[in-house]
Amino acid sequence: MARPKEFERDRALKKAMDVFWQQGYEATSTDDLVRAIGIGRQSMYDTFGDKHQLYLEALRLYEANSGAELFKRIYETPSPFVAICDYILSIADGTSADRARGCFYVNATNELAPSDPDVAAVIRTSSARCEAAFERILREAKQRGEVDRSVDERVAAQFLLSTIRGLRVSAKADVEPEDLRAIATLALSTLKPR
């Protein structure tokens, strides 16, 4: 009979994600991961594979959790477009520690996506899903008069995602919250009816 795992896999994956998120991929050692997860090195390899596979799984977990949270928040409101705007403006509202930590996805994009095709593929797939959802929301917002009729939904969806990423990078670079809000407000004003 197989010996039961001495840890919960999902909890271990979340702990690994937190280490990667805080330190980055390159700065995280296998020892850091084993210590954070609380298991032996061989158990980690048996369960998750190597460090790279664990990182990819952590990145997918982050996407699943943060994407579900964002879209739950967006679709539970009368106006999904207003909810997106509120979300973008809220990037400035995190604690200084949250802003310094940045977004795990943006961190992965900057650190690994240019040189790691597996990470780039995860980022590309997630971005495409997000852009498609934003595009649908923008199309509906145009019909309700919340977005200018001349706005190209596809380009605007890419613009919104790029704005979120840019604000996350700026927040991590310690741009003041009021400046982040001003940047977000200016960016969003380009979509409003004229």
C-alpha positions as CSV (number, residue, x, y, z in Angstrom):
1,M,0.0,0.0,0.0
2,A,1.3,3.4,-0.9
3,R,2.4,5.7,1.9
4,P,0.1,8.7,2.2
5,K,1.6,12.1,1.4
6,E,2.6,13.9,4.6
7,F,1.4,17.2,3.4
8,E,-1.4,18.7,1.4
9,R,-0.4,19.3,-2.2
10,D,-2.4,22.4,-2.7
11,R,-1.1,24.1,0.4
12,A,2.4,23.1,-0.5
13,L,2.0,24.6,-4.0
14,K,0.6,27.8,-2.5
15,K,3.7,28.1,-0.3
16,A,6.0,27.5,-3.2
17,M,4.1,30.2,-5.2
18,D,4.6,32.6,-2.3
19,V,8.4,31.9,-2.3
20,F,8.7,32.4,-6.1
21,W,6.5,35.5,-5.9
22,Q,8.6,37.1,-3.2
23,Q,12.1,36.1,-4.4
24,G,11.7,35.5,-8.2
25,Y,12.6,32.3,-10.0
26,E,16.4,32.7,-10.2
27,A,16.8,33.8,-6.6
28,T,14.8,30.9,-5.3
29,S,16.8,27.7,-4.5
30,T,15.5,24.2,-4.1
31,D,16.4,24.5,-0.4
32,D,14.2,27.6,-0.1
33,L,11.3,25.6,-1.6
34,V,11.8,22.5,0.5
35,R,12.0,24.7,3.7
36,A,8.9,26.7,2.8
37,I,6.8,23.6,1.8
38,G,8.1,21.6,4.8
39,I,8.9,18.4,2.9
40,G,12.0,16.6,1.9
41,R,13.8,17.3,-1.4
42,Q,12.9,13.8,-2.8
43,S,9.2,14.3,-1.9
44,M,9.2,17.6,-3.7
45,Y,10.7,16.1,-6.8
46,D,8.3,13.1,-6.6
47,T,5.3,15.4,-6.2
48,F,6.1,18.4,-8.4
49,G,9.0,17.4,-10.6
50,D,11.9,19.9,-10.8
51,K,12.0,23.5,-9.8
52,H,10.9,24.6,-13.3
53,Q,7.8,22.4,-13.3
54,L,6.9,23.6,-9.8
55,Y,7.2,27.2,-11.0
56,L,5.0,26.6,-14.0
57,E,2.4,24.9,-11.7
58,A,2.6,27.9,-9.3
59,L,2.1,30.3,-12.2
60,R,-1.0,28.4,-13.3
61,L,-2.3,28.4,-9.7
62,Y,-1.8,32.1,-9.5
63,E,-3.7,32.6,-12.8
64,A,-6.5,30.4,-11.7
65,N,-6.9,32.2,-8.4
66,S,-6.4,35.8,-9.4
67,G,-8.3,35.4,-12.7
68,A,-11.3,33.8,-10.9
69,E,-11.2,36.5,-8.2
70,L,-11.0,39.3,-10.8
71,F,-13.8,38.0,-13.0
72,K,-16.0,37.1,-10.1
73,R,-15.7,40.7,-8.9
74,I,-16.3,42.0,-12.4
75,Y,-19.3,39.9,-13.3
76,E,-21.1,40.4,-9.9
77,T,-21.7,44.1,-10.6
78,P,-24.3,45.8,-12.7
79,S,-21.5,47.2,-14.9
80,P,-18.5,45.0,-15.6
81,F,-16.8,47.9,-17.3
82,V,-17.1,50.1,-14.2
83,A,-15.8,47.1,-12.2
84,I,-12.7,46.9,-14.4
85,C,-12.1,50.6,-14.0
86,D,-12.5,50.3,-10.2
87,Y,-10.1,47.3,-10.2
88,I,-7.5,49.3,-12.2
89,L,-7.8,52.3,-9.9
90,S,-7.5,50.0,-6.8
91,I,-4.0,49.0,-7.9
92,A,-2.8,52.1,-6.0
93,D,-4.6,51.1,-2.8
94,G,-2.6,48.1,-1.8
95,T,-0.2,48.3,1.1
96,S,3.4,49.3,0.4
97,A,4.4,45.7,0.9
98,D,1.8,44.5,-1.6
99,R,2.9,47.1,-4.2
100,A,6.6,46.2,-3.7
101,R,5.8,42.5,-4.1
102,G,4.1,43.2,-7.4
103,C,2.0,40.9,-9.5
104,F,3.4,37.3,-9.8
105,Y,2.3,37.3,-13.5
106,V,4.0,40.6,-14.3
107,N,7.1,39.4,-12.4
108,A,7.2,36.2,-14.4
109,T,6.7,38.2,-17.6
110,N,9.7,40.4,-16.8
111,E,12.0,37.8,-15.4
112,L,11.4,34.6,-17.5
113,A,9.0,35.0,-20.4
114,P,11.7,36.5,-22.7
115,S,14.0,33.5,-22.3
116,D,11.6,30.6,-21.2
117,P,9.2,29.4,-23.8
118,D,7.1,27.5,-21.3
119,V,6.6,30.5,-19.1
120,A,5.9,32.6,-22.2
121,A,3.3,30.1,-23.3
122,V,1.5,30.2,-20.0
123,I,1.5,34.1,-20.0
124,R,0.4,34.2,-23.7
125,T,-2.6,31.8,-23.0
126,S,-3.6,33.7,-19.9
127,S,-3.3,37.1,-21.6
128,A,-5.4,35.9,-24.6
129,R,-8.2,34.7,-22.2
130,C,-8.1,38.0,-20.3
131,E,-8.1,40.1,-23.5
132,A,-11.1,38.1,-24.9
133,A,-13.1,38.7,-21.7
134,F,-12.2,42.4,-21.7
135,E,-13.2,42.6,-25.4
136,R,-16.7,41.2,-24.6
137,I,-17.1,43.6,-21.7
138,L,-16.0,46.6,-23.8
139,R,-18.5,45.6,-26.6
140,E,-21.3,45.5,-24.0
141,A,-20.1,48.8,-22.4
142,K,-20.2,50.5,-25.8
143,Q,-23.8,49.4,-26.2
144,R,-24.6,50.9,-22.8
145,G,-22.9,54.1,-23.6
146,E,-20.1,53.7,-21.1
147,V,-17.3,53.5,-23.7
148,D,-16.9,55.7,-26.8
149,R,-18.4,54.1,-29.9
150,S,-15.2,54.7,-31.9
151,V,-13.1,52.5,-29.6
152,D,-11.8,49.3,-31.2
153,E,-12.7,46.7,-28.6
154,R,-9.7,44.4,-29.4
155,V,-7.2,47.1,-29.1
156,A,-8.9,48.6,-26.0
157,A,-8.8,45.1,-24.4
158,Q,-5.0,44.9,-25.0
159,F,-4.7,48.5,-23.7
160,L,-6.5,47.6,-20.5
161,L,-4.3,44.6,-19.9
162,S,-1.2,46.7,-20.7
163,T,-2.4,49.4,-18.3
164,I,-2.8,46.9,-15.5
165,R,0.7,45.5,-16.1
166,G,2.3,48.9,-16.4
167,L,0.6,50.1,-13.2
168,R,1.8,46.9,-11.4
169,V,5.4,47.6,-12.5
170,S,5.1,51.2,-11.5
171,A,3.7,50.3,-8.1
172,K,6.6,47.8,-7.6
173,A,9.0,50.6,-8.5
174,D,7.5,52.7,-5.6
175,V,5.5,55.2,-7.6
176,E,3.3,57.1,-5.2
177,P,-0.3,55.9,-4.9
178,E,-1.7,59.2,-5.9
179,D,0.4,59.2,-9.0
180,L,-0.7,55.6,-9.8
181,R,-4.4,56.7,-9.5
182,A,-3.7,59.8,-11.7
183,I,-2.1,57.5,-14.4
184,A,-5.0,55.1,-14.2
185,T,-7.6,57.8,-14.4
186,L,-5.9,59.3,-17.5
187,A,-5.7,55.9,-19.1
188,L,-9.3,55.1,-18.5
189,S,-10.5,58.5,-19.7
190,T,-9.4,57.6,-23.2
191,L,-12.1,55.0,-23.4
192,K,-15.0,57.2,-22.1
193,P,-17.6,58.7,-24.5
194,R,-16.5,62.1,-25.9
